Amino acid sequence: MSDSAFTARPASDGFNQQPSQAIGSSELIGEDPAIQVQHLGFRWYKGETVLDDCCLEVPRGEFWMLLGSNGSGKSTLLKLMANLLQPQSGSIHISPHTGFVFQNPDHQLVMPTAGADVAFGLVAEKLTPSQVRCRVEEALDAVNLLPLLRRPIYALSGGQKQRVAIAGAIARHCDVLLLDEPTALLDPDSQLDLVAQVQRLIKSRGLTALWVTHRLDELDYCDGAFLLEKGTVVDRGDPQRLKQRLMQMSI
């Protein structure tokens, strides 16, 4: 896929409908960011508004984080980007090759071993067995799990399970990663190991990532950050400045 390709997903008029999708080029809006959200609105059926005129852009090849208090709309926004939910207004422009990593890896790892789970995501690509094996080994090696290729999923630590989920996206040649609080269930040491690993992957492989978090120490690893409040991005930019703002708010 060329760097200029993206998937445009306009809002749906109703609920639980598949959005129309179109592959465009940078001629539409110039040099496209890897992720572009424009005036996004979302509410639960007969419920309160979750996102209101939400806008953000993530530059290609960068690692950005999305912060906000519980209920601010962070996870909902990521699920909209991943096409797991449909917005009522606005649009999302994102690469069609996007990988989503859940907060709890047990919700997405379905096969008995690490290698088999990574291979499972390649079924739709109709690859030969040797091509699958090459993709799986390359992806697990990228997250430092190749020696655990045949390790049962149940025998992996929480951090290792998250890295298997990330390896699945790498094996599918995703160029955008969406990570929904991937360290929420990890101990502090495993948390920082994972965020450092993802930072290295992004820089070494030219990926783009948006990482949802509420842990301020993770901001030390990203290129930029967004602050979401009541479904609207109220601040964006330098992660250290946002970190100081949030630390002052918590005093």
Protein Blocks (a to p, Z undefined) as FASTA:
>chain_A
ZZkbccdddddfbehiacddddddfklnopadfbdcehiacddehiacfbghiacdddeh
iacdddddehilmmmmmmmmnopaccfedcddddfbdcdddfblmlmpcbfbfklmmmmm
mmmnopafklmmmmmmmmmmmnopmmmmmgcfklpcfklmmmmmmmmmmmnopabdcdeh
kllmpcfklmmmmmmmmmmmmmmnopacddddfbfklmmmmmbdcddeehiafbgcjfkl
mmmmmmmmmZZ
